[in-house]
Amino acid sequence: MFFLSVHQWLHYPGTGAADDTGCGDGEGATLNVPLAAGAGDEEHLSVFDELLGPTLTRFSPEFLLLSSGFDVHHRDPLGGMLVTGDGIVELTRRVRGWAEKLCGCRLVSLLEGCYDLKGLSSSVLRHLQIVSD
């Protein structure tokens, strides 16, 4: 099992530090990518392109389980991130592409946060259009 978390740093103190990479037999199976508040499309896409894609390729997963945290949406009043609807589309395209390439399109996407109904509904709609295509 491999676990990746891209999150706002120090939003949840005590968890998600970059040097927390797992322990024991799971050492190296966790990749935490803490980002500063205000990170937007460019920062998130960079993490996906430079870290997640190569790591998934090395790991060669049997399936992907995606926790779709739309609280990164710029409209979310609590999240502090600035990802646009177009950014969510591009992030979703990358995940779907890896699922197709690495594990026979086996992808499960679970809905997670967003505390703005317009941001949430538009994100979910656009996300589903990509994953169900």
CORSUL-V946786 format. One record per residue. N is the residue number from 1. SS is DSSP state (A for helix, B for strand, O for the rest). PHI is phi in degrees with one decimal (none if undefined). Layout:
# CORSUL-V946786
<<N;SS;PHI> <N;SS;PHI>>
This chain:
# CORSUL-V946786
<<1;O;none> <2;O;-119.0> <3;B;-127.2> <4;B;-121.7> <5;B;-133.2> <6;B;-107.4> <7;B;-153.1> <8;B;-76.9> <9;O;-82.1> <10;O;39.1> <11;O;-66.6> <12;O;-124.6> <13;O;-57.1> <14;O;93.6> <15;O;-135.3> <16;O;80.1> <17;O;-68.6> <18;O;-60.2> <19;O;-85.7> <20;O;-85.7> <21;O;-115.6> <22;O;104.0> <23;O;-146.7> <24;A;57.6> <25;A;-63.9> <26;A;-93.1> <27;O;-56.9> <28;O;89.1> <29;O;-96.0> <30;B;-121.9> <31;B;-126.7> <32;B;-97.4> <33;B;-124.1> <34;B;-78.3> <35;B;-118.6> <36;O;-74.2> <37;O;-53.9> <38;O;94.1> <39;O;-64.0> <40;B;-119.9> <41;A;-54.5> <42;A;-58.8> <43;A;-65.1> <44;A;-67.6> <45;A;-64.3> <46;A;-62.6> <47;A;-59.8> <48;A;-63.9> <49;A;-72.5> <50;A;-90.5> <51;A;-114.3> <52;A;-67.5> <53;A;-56.0> <54;A;-61.5> <55;A;-67.9> <56;A;-62.5> <57;A;-61.9> <58;A;-65.6> <59;A;-74.3> <60;O;54.9> <61;O;-71.3> <62;O;-82.3> <63;O;-160.0> <64;B;-113.8> <65;B;-115.5> <66;B;-107.5> <67;B;-92.1> <68;B;-80.2> <69;O;-86.9> <70;A;-80.4> <71;A;-71.9> <72;A;-77.7> <73;B;-60.7> <74;O;-61.0> <75;O;-84.1> <76;O;-63.8> <77;O;-75.8> <78;O;-108.5> <79;O;-70.6> <80;O;80.8> <81;O;-101.8> <82;B;-128.5> <83;B;-76.9> <84;O;-88.0> <85;A;-59.4> <86;A;-64.0> <87;A;-64.3> <88;A;-62.9> <89;A;-60.0> <90;A;-66.6> <91;A;-62.5> <92;A;-64.2> <93;A;-58.8> <94;A;-64.9> <95;A;-62.5> <96;A;-61.6> <97;A;-60.0> <98;A;-66.5> <99;A;-62.3> <100;A;-64.1> <101;A;-73.0> <102;A;-101.4> <103;A;-145.9> <104;O;60.7> <105;O;68.4> <106;O;-81.5> <107;B;-140.2> <108;B;-115.4> <109;B;-116.3> <110;B;-108.8> <111;B;-74.0> <112;O;-125.7> <113;O;-60.0> <114;O;174.4> <115;O;-110.7> <116;O;-128.5> <117;A;-62.3> <118;A;-67.7> <119;A;-63.0> <120;A;-65.2> <121;A;-64.8> <122;A;-69.3> <123;A;-64.9> <124;A;-63.0> <125;A;-59.1> <126;A;-66.9> <127;A;-60.4> <128;A;-64.6> <129;A;-61.4> <130;A;-76.8> <131;A;-72.0> <132;O;-98.4> <133;O;-64.2>>
